[in-house]
Amino acid sequence: MSFCVLARENPFGDIVALEGEFVRTFLKDMPAEYVKLYVFCQYALTNDVRCSSIAELASACSVTVETVRAGLEYFSQEQLMRVASQSPLAIEVRSVREAAEKKNSELPGIMSGYSDYFSAIRALIDRDMKPSEMEKAREWVEVYQLPEPVIMLMVQHCMINIRKSSRKTRNIFSYMDSAARSWAENGISTVEEAEHYLSVYELDHHVVNDVMLHIGIRRMPSVEEVKMYEKWVKEWGIPHEAVISACAETTKTANPSFAYLDKIISGMREGMANGDRPQELLETTRKKRDEAGRLLKTMGLPGQVTQELLDIVDTAKLSGFDSEALTAVARLLAKRAYKSVGSFEAELALWAGRGITTAEGIGQYGALKTANDERITKLYEAMGIDKQVTDTDRKIYSALADRGITQEQMLEAARTCTGMREIRQYFGGGVKRTAAHSYDAHNTPDSDVFTDIDELEDA
């Protein structure tokens, strides 16, 4: 069975032929490669031609896959064909007569009052326009409220850019529609304003394009991007070289853009107001991002450095943490099954709450905790218990130690007890009080060095 099937309204299923209406209405405007594709599909209707994919159809017609995709999209807009399935490929060939009647009925409405306007655009783009393109061009006048002379300047400007950038011809109206919307949003509504923009564009677009290439964007700059560059250089007084240097910071984010670059340069401007030089500010920013990147790597977290992490590090340093302490906390977090930038912030807050903000203090805390765990393990052995040290038992041991009860005394009690709660009761902890109550009664911020961090670790 052929990959092309016959629509019910199509009366030409028994011959290989082109309807006269196709020649009269569609042939003159249809690109040559699309004609080749259309004729082959007509041939496939009455011959057992099998093409299960667009790639096979492209090979059969000796055209590119991109040409086939564009051609099928064109046929769909003209209502000559419909792709019923991509895999396996199935195309419905529709009635040319009905498609022509619909096209001819739409054209007068679209063309009404715009024939000269469309003719001028056709002259600039050097080809005919499809109905969908006429509709889009009409929106530039009716929706965007751009005067026709301004539109002509816009189209001419876009075509120059397209030829410079080798943009594919079939995308020109999408590109021009974006430009028209941008001009409208930026208030370019007179020939004088358009000419001013274009004169500025011609002067600036080379340097703006240089900026865009440095952040990995390979296209012509938009109106907004040119204006943003003017703001940095002309209003804020940021040298072009400093802007280029700032571009290096945008490559560390997943989606570099002018908006992201604007934030970097805005910070640079604030520093310059305080007497700092742009290169010094960039170096400071670079060092902060490098440090944050190392912390991410230490924690074992994937992804890019975010502003959230930079803010967390800045806040931690204001609280007294130095780089070594931040790295120490990151190493602790790396041992956990679940970690995130948010849990890094919570961990830092817990350490700050204990008044421990140095790597040495964090190390001493860890050593003390390890020593206490070893002592608790010996108590377990005396009670005949084989298990991991729990947070609750750590709290009980800490409370007993704060009361001056020695390890030897606890070991003596352990020989007649079956758990840490009984040891606590042995020393007058109270039978009716829960572990939490007893702990809270004896514990103070100074005596409990494990509680908060251990709760986070056990969570």
Secondary structure, 3 states (H helix, E strand, C coil): CCCEEECCCCCCCCCCCCCHHHHHHHHCCCCHHHHHHHHHHHHHHCCCCCCCCHHHHHHHHCCCHHHHHHHHHHHHHCCCEEEEEECCEEEEECCHHHHHHHHHHHHHHHHCCCHHHHHHHHHHHCCCCCHHHHHHHHHHHHCCCCCHHHHHHHHHHHHHHHHHHCCCHHHHHHHHHHHHHHHHHCCCCCHHHHHHHHHHHHHHHHHHHHHHHHCCCCCCCCHHHHHHHHHHHHHCCCCHHHHHHHHHHHCCCCCCCHHHHHHHHHHHHHHHHCCCCHHHHHHHHHHHHHHHHHHHHHHCCCCCCCHHHHHHHHHHHHCCCCHHHHHHHHHHHHCCCCCCHHHHHHHHHHHHHHCCCCHHHHHHHHHHHHHHHHHHHHHHHHHCCCCCCCHHHHHHHHHHHHCCCCHHHHHHHHCCCCCHHHHHHHCCCCCCCCHHHHHHHHCCCCCCCCHHHHHHHHC
